Amino acid sequence: MSELLNEYSEIQRRMQLMAGPEAALENEPLPPDGKYQTRTVTLRQLTDEVASRLSRSLQSRSAADLPLLFCSWGKCRVGSTALTNLFGIAGIPALYQPVKTMARHRLLGGEPQIWVPPQASEHPHIFSKEMAGPYLVAETIFNPLNMMIAAGYPAQKLHLLVLDRDPLASLASWIARWSDRVPRARLIEHFALSSLQIRRMRSYARANGIAVTHYVYEASRRPIEAIEALFRRLGISRHFHPGVVRDWNERGALASKQSGISFPEEPPIYVVPGLHSSETQYSYKSRDTGNLSEADRRLVSELALPQLYHESVAACIRDLGFDPALSAEMFGPEAFAAAPE
């Protein structure tokens, strides 16, 4: 192990836990930071607490009565809020971290508002974003799918949408958005753990019979083709038309009531003014990585986060059926060659 990685002993320790038996990770006490978390919990305890509350809205519901939930998950700052808005504009109820918000209330010892999924007869499909990070270790390793299933949501009514983005661009965005709220070294640790969680999420979904689709932010360099392919993959092509990508108008104010997103009430400490931008359409935005140090870049490399990203790119190309020419425009000329059969 390099000297650089030795400086991040917490990453190493948790990497070992993540690679070991599930019980070891689930039963380790997660101490409070006094700001975003005020009580010691284990991941198992947090999962049980959220599931027990969510189950109150599910206990009288049959599987046929529940909509198919497209649960998008990835590390924060991968374009998830804009994608959530797009689904809302397309006419699919789009939710902002309903499960994670319940967990945040419990981390502070509060009682969350219980999320009640709509009737499948009214909305056969719904969409949520449930992102990993950034403030606490608990947020990097929580599993919203596990919480949903433990609450009684049937696995066949869940579809995991794995989101990803170039790791250097994502990390630069984390630092730009949150380094004034979380010490930089801790924020980088949480970024690393959130990134490494991707394999655990995919493994959990597949072990429980949950469908998995990959979508990588850089596909939005060709947004019409990317979203049309994504909707086709998810079986919701009837909701697609170019306007869901191009014509956002006032609904492009992502944090506003005019957007296509339903926001639960978060604990006040988690509210970040200006976190979400206003957009006129769904499109790719490049990210300046000049705020990353050479040590930051080496850490990303030594943790093999670029390799994880390339796995996501290959899976996205496979899942959405992009041809070589389109893949090259989205991800670079080497992308299609790396895609698995």
LINBELCOR-V123685 format. One record per helix or strand of 2 or more residues. SS is the DSSP state (@ for helix, = for strand). FROM is the first residue (numbers start at 1). TO is the last residue. If there is no record, write none. Layout:
<<SS;FROM;TO> <SS;FROM;TO>>
This chain:
<<@;3;6> <@;9;19> <@;22;26> <=;29;30> <=;41;42> <@;43;57> <@;63;65> <=;68;73> <@;80;89> <=;93;96> <@;98;107> <=;125;129> <@;137;141> <@;144;151> <@;155;157> <=;158;164> <@;167;178> <@;184;207> <=;211;216> <@;217;234> <@;237;239> <@;243;246> <@;249;252> <=;261;263> <@;268;270> <@;294;302> <@;305;320> <@;324;331> <@;335;338>>
